[in-house]
Amino acid sequence: MCISMNHFPKIKIDPPAVIIGAARSGTNMLRNLLSELEPFATWPCDEINYIWRHGNREFETDEFTAEMANEKTVAYIRKQFARFAKDHPGKMVIEKTCANTLRCEFVQAVLPNAKFIHIIRDGRDAAASASLRWNAGLDIGYLMKKARYVPKTDVPYYALRYLGSHIYRLTAKKDRLSTWGPKFTGMQTAFEQNDLAVGCAIQWKSCVSKAIEQLGKLDQKKVMTVRYEAVTSDPAMWLNKICEFLDRDVAPVSIAELTDSVSKKSVGKWQKQLSELQVQQINEVAGDLLTKLGYVEP
């Protein structure tokens, strides 16, 4: 079934698939697997958050409400999807931006026929992995790939922000990025008052809890939830299930060959990467959600 872009009546695209997930939860893995299959296509960069924030770029967090999807904003974002789809005829567009985990209702308001795949990972593993990203250096090549999709009118704004982040890195007492990942309410305080891994756990909880809440309000025929641990344990089976959910036929041989490289070696790495104190503090700030999801026994 095709949908017509309201502001672009001559362009029709299949409903896109939006991958939802907290940072370091397997969203890249899932996006990369799907985009290697014949029926799918995705942007040649990690995320398109600049596109999603157009019209709301100065809003403090990524927690956009459905009401923030005004006509101008919706028109711009849909136009980018329509253009990409036009360049990839017959393909289902796959989109992954971790910040969308905090604004699923906004995304649904922009793309009402989108299908959502929510991938959830043990928050302790996600936090341990995210901590490494906070301490990583600035990857110019990575930034340039994303910069291609900055709306022209937003270039000066983001150029100044990048300069500010670079100055922060040079002058701050802590040698790490000034910010990283989805921006949630209370983020600055969470990272200033806690150990880095604990701050990352709070970020994970904010993202996952918000996504569960908002996706739960949508038509469940358009929502699929998977676990990182399950996907890495049997990637071929889960990729088949995801393709069925997206109504796309893919040869089993193609899936089997593609998933040979998927590894589950990162499952449970938090046990080696986190100290006992960090684990205790993470349980204090995110233990309720970890328990609800079955990662921690009641």
Wavefront OBJ file of the C-alpha trace (Angstrom):
o trace
v 0.000 0.000 0.000
v 1.316 3.466 -0.872
v 0.752 6.781 0.829
v 0.644 10.147 -0.862
v 2.710 12.968 0.600
v 0.118 15.651 1.399
v 2.411 18.471 0.325
v 3.849 16.523 -2.619
v 0.867 14.890 -4.356
v 2.966 13.677 -7.312
v 5.276 11.645 -5.083
v 4.154 8.368 -3.575
v 6.236 6.199 -1.267
v 5.672 3.053 0.701
v 5.227 3.600 4.439
v 8.730 3.895 5.918
v 10.111 1.776 8.745
v 11.415 3.716 11.741
v 13.862 1.957 14.049
v 13.466 3.081 17.653
v 15.986 2.354 20.378
v 18.126 3.927 23.082
v 21.742 4.682 22.236
v 23.992 1.610 21.961
v 21.025 -0.762 21.876
v 21.611 -2.344 18.474
v 19.857 0.225 16.310
v 22.834 0.493 13.954
v 23.106 -3.274 13.695
v 19.437 -3.599 12.805
v 19.517 -0.718 10.330
v 22.632 -2.081 8.629
v 21.215 -5.597 8.352
v 17.963 -4.425 6.805
v 19.583 -1.962 4.418
v 21.737 -4.748 2.975
v 18.616 -6.609 1.870
v 17.143 -5.938 -1.566
v 13.767 -4.425 -0.523
v 15.235 -1.722 1.736
v 17.259 1.499 1.565
v 18.562 3.969 4.130
v 20.529 7.211 4.298
v 24.334 6.880 3.864
v 25.020 8.276 7.321
v 24.451 7.229 10.905
v 21.443 9.444 11.696
v 19.392 12.330 10.300
v 18.614 14.140 13.537
v 19.298 17.469 11.830
v 16.328 16.793 9.551
v 14.076 15.764 12.438
v 14.979 18.894 14.435
v 14.334 21.329 11.587
v 11.766 23.841 12.800
v 12.482 22.905 16.425
v 16.273 23.126 16.405
v 16.513 25.351 19.496
v 14.246 23.217 21.658
v 16.274 22.118 24.692
v 15.620 18.384 24.440
v 14.657 15.766 21.862
v 11.328 15.236 23.634
v 9.162 16.746 20.908
v 5.398 16.500 21.290
v 2.958 15.681 18.510
v 1.805 19.302 18.661
v 5.284 20.416 17.591
v 4.722 18.723 14.239
v 3.329 21.869 12.640
v 2.551 22.141 8.944
v 5.899 23.661 7.959
v 7.933 21.136 9.944
v 5.945 18.179 8.649
v 6.257 19.425 5.074
v 10.037 19.691 5.318
v 10.613 16.266 6.875
v 8.224 14.523 4.507
v 9.939 16.187 1.583
v 13.261 14.650 2.626
v 11.694 11.200 2.874
v 9.957 11.674 -0.469
v 13.187 12.745 -2.169
v 15.104 9.811 -0.765
v 12.360 7.384 -1.798
v 12.323 8.852 -5.303
v 16.056 8.152 -5.585
v 15.459 4.550 -4.460
v 12.362 3.398 -6.379
v 10.678 0.269 -5.119
v 12.599 0.337 -1.843
v 11.144 0.640 1.638
v 12.869 3.503 3.437
v 14.540 2.516 6.721
v 15.203 5.346 9.178
v 17.128 5.214 12.421
v 17.745 8.177 14.718
v 18.132 7.333 18.403
v 16.631 10.658 19.499
v 13.306 9.537 18.004
v 13.042 7.203 20.992
v 12.024 10.279 22.991
v 9.431 11.516 20.475
v 7.571 8.583 18.931
v 4.277 10.496 18.904
v 5.957 13.349 17.029
v 7.373 10.903 14.478
v 3.964 9.299 14.054
v 2.410 12.726 13.513
v 4.945 13.425 10.764
v 4.760 9.954 9.198
v 1.322 8.578 10.128
v 1.722 5.354 8.128
v 5.200 4.502 9.389
v 5.947 1.161 10.995
v 8.037 1.143 14.165
v 10.609 -1.427 15.257
v 11.656 -0.901 18.874
v 14.850 -2.694 19.861
v 15.566 -2.953 23.596
v 18.875 -3.917 25.209
v 19.917 -4.558 28.806
v 20.442 -1.059 30.181
v 23.670 -2.061 31.892
v 25.225 -3.159 28.596
v 23.877 -0.059 26.853
v 25.260 2.224 29.580
v 28.680 0.578 29.573
v 28.904 0.905 25.792
v 27.590 4.482 25.772
v 30.242 5.507 28.302
v 32.905 4.665 25.735
v 31.242 6.910 23.153
v 31.203 9.862 25.559
v 34.968 9.524 25.923
v 35.671 9.058 22.217
v 37.358 11.727 20.129
v 35.556 13.834 17.552
v 35.236 11.822 14.334
v 35.410 14.392 11.531
v 34.491 11.881 8.824
v 31.430 10.811 10.798
v 30.375 14.427 11.324
v 30.819 15.298 7.657
v 28.556 12.448 6.543
v 25.804 13.734 8.826
v 26.480 17.361 7.893
v 25.340 16.646 4.328
v 21.796 16.521 5.663
v 21.800 19.729 7.687
v 19.062 22.019 6.319
v 20.762 24.980 4.631
v 19.072 27.528 6.878
v 20.310 25.646 9.954
v 23.997 25.480 8.953
v 25.110 28.655 10.849
v 23.333 27.491 14.005
v 24.986 24.062 14.045
v 28.373 25.466 13.039
v 28.351 27.619 16.178
v 27.244 24.670 18.307
v 30.054 22.527 16.931
v 32.564 25.288 17.677
v 31.227 25.529 21.224
v 31.538 21.774 21.710
v 35.109 21.828 20.414
v 36.061 24.650 22.786
v 34.426 22.759 25.669
v 36.507 19.682 24.887
v 39.697 21.761 24.921
v 38.961 23.616 28.162
v 36.838 21.252 30.281
v 38.277 19.458 33.288
v 36.790 16.197 32.025
v 38.177 15.053 28.679
v 34.938 13.971 27.069
v 32.240 15.227 24.743
v 30.054 18.069 26.012
v 26.963 16.043 25.124
v 26.169 12.817 23.329
v 23.053 10.840 22.504
v 19.353 11.667 22.888
v 18.722 14.805 24.943
v 16.218 14.213 27.736
v 14.807 16.457 30.451
v 17.314 16.758 33.302
v 20.196 15.430 31.217
v 22.782 17.988 32.320
v 22.080 17.350 35.992
v 22.100 13.582 35.476
v 25.617 13.665 34.060
v 26.989 16.349 36.364
v 25.852 14.643 39.565
v 26.557 11.022 38.678
v 29.273 8.733 37.433
v 29.351 8.675 33.608
v 28.000 5.123 33.337
v 25.202 5.960 35.779
v 24.304 9.037 33.738
v 24.172 6.807 30.659
v 21.837 4.439 32.511
v 19.521 7.356 33.313
v 19.632 8.314 29.633
v 18.778 4.711 28.668
v 15.867 4.607 31.110
v 14.490 7.938 29.871
v 14.593 6.738 26.272
v 13.196 3.248 26.783
v 10.428 4.254 29.181
v 9.327 7.114 26.922
v 9.310 4.854 23.862
v 7.324 2.117 25.609
v 4.778 4.675 26.805
v 4.292 6.419 23.463
v 4.464 3.365 21.210
v 1.868 1.762 23.458
v -0.626 4.420 22.349
v -0.186 3.666 18.645
v -1.853 1.056 16.458
v -0.059 -2.106 17.599
v -0.226 -3.539 14.084
v 2.376 -0.912 13.232
v 4.671 -1.610 16.183
v 7.134 -4.458 16.723
v 9.387 -4.839 19.754
v 12.523 -6.978 19.699
v 15.311 -7.614 22.175
v 18.963 -7.102 21.294
v 19.862 -10.290 23.113
v 17.335 -12.338 21.122
v 18.322 -10.845 17.768
v 22.023 -11.529 18.311
v 21.247 -15.056 19.514
v 19.220 -15.999 16.415
v 19.602 -13.176 13.883
v 18.260 -15.093 10.879
v 14.992 -15.968 12.603
v 14.445 -12.437 13.884
v 15.344 -10.787 10.610
v 12.773 -13.030 8.942
v 10.181 -11.949 11.517
v 11.009 -8.289 10.957
v 10.726 -8.653 7.174
v 7.327 -10.316 7.640
v 6.244 -7.440 9.888
v 7.329 -5.000 7.178
v 5.482 -7.029 4.516
v 8.611 -7.683 2.492
v 9.654 -10.999 0.978
v 13.349 -11.804 1.257
v 15.065 -15.019 0.195
v 16.086 -17.098 3.252
v 19.521 -17.601 1.685
v 20.101 -13.840 1.587
v 19.212 -13.510 5.261
v 21.338 -16.485 6.290
v 24.414 -15.124 4.492
v 23.906 -11.642 5.888
v 23.502 -12.684 9.514
v 26.637 -14.840 9.655
v 28.579 -11.825 10.889
v 26.202 -11.016 13.765
v 27.780 -11.767 17.130
v 26.394 -12.048 20.645
v 29.774 -11.487 22.294
v 28.675 -8.073 23.587
v 25.779 -9.529 25.588
v 26.583 -9.279 29.285
v 29.831 -7.326 28.817
v 28.689 -4.958 31.551
v 29.803 -7.595 34.066
v 33.417 -6.909 33.078
v 33.129 -3.240 32.172
v 31.277 -1.905 35.217
v 32.477 -1.811 38.811
v 30.370 -3.146 41.673
v 29.670 0.431 42.749
v 28.540 1.405 39.247
v 26.228 -1.611 39.069
v 24.760 -0.723 42.457
v 24.186 2.894 41.443
v 22.666 1.869 38.104
v 20.245 -0.394 39.939
v 19.279 2.564 42.125
v 18.429 4.824 39.171
v 17.160 2.284 36.627
v 16.510 -0.913 38.550
v 12.734 -0.585 38.295
v 12.813 -0.629 34.487
v 15.508 -3.313 34.364
v 13.273 -5.450 36.566
v 10.149 -4.713 34.522
v 11.976 -5.817 31.377
v 13.279 -8.979 33.027
v 16.961 -8.056 33.125
v 17.047 -7.983 36.928
v 15.194 -10.364 39.218
v 12.599 -8.744 41.516
l 1 2 3 4 5 6 7 8 9 10 11 12 13 14 15 16 17 18 19 20 21 22 23 24 25 26 27 28 29 30 31 32 33 34 35 36 37 38 39 40 41 42 43 44 45 46 47 48 49 50 51 52 53 54 55 56 57 58 59 60 61 62 63 64 65 66 67 68 69 70 71 72 73 74 75 76 77 78 79 80 81 82 83 84 85 86 87 88 89 90 91 92 93 94 95 96 97 98 99 100 101 102 103 104 105 106 107 108 109 110 111 112 113 114 115 116 117 118 119 120 121 122 123 124 125 126 127 128 129 130 131 132 133 134 135 136 137 138 139 140 141 142 143 144 145 146 147 148 149 150 151 152 153 154 155 156 157 158 159 160 161 162 163 164 165 166 167 168 169 170 171 172 173 174 175 176 177 178 179 180 181 182 183 184 185 186 187 188 189 190 191 192 193 194 195 196 197 198 199 200 201 202 203 204 205 206 207 208 209 210 211 212 213 214 215 216 217 218 219 220 221 222 223 224 225 226 227 228 229 230 231 232 233 234 235 236 237 238 239 240 241 242 243 244 245 246 247 248 249 250 251 252 253 254 255 256 257 258 259 260 261 262 263 264 265 266 267 268 269 270 271 272 273 274 275 276 277 278 279 280 281 282 283 284 285 286 287 288 289 290 291 292 293 294 295 296 297 298
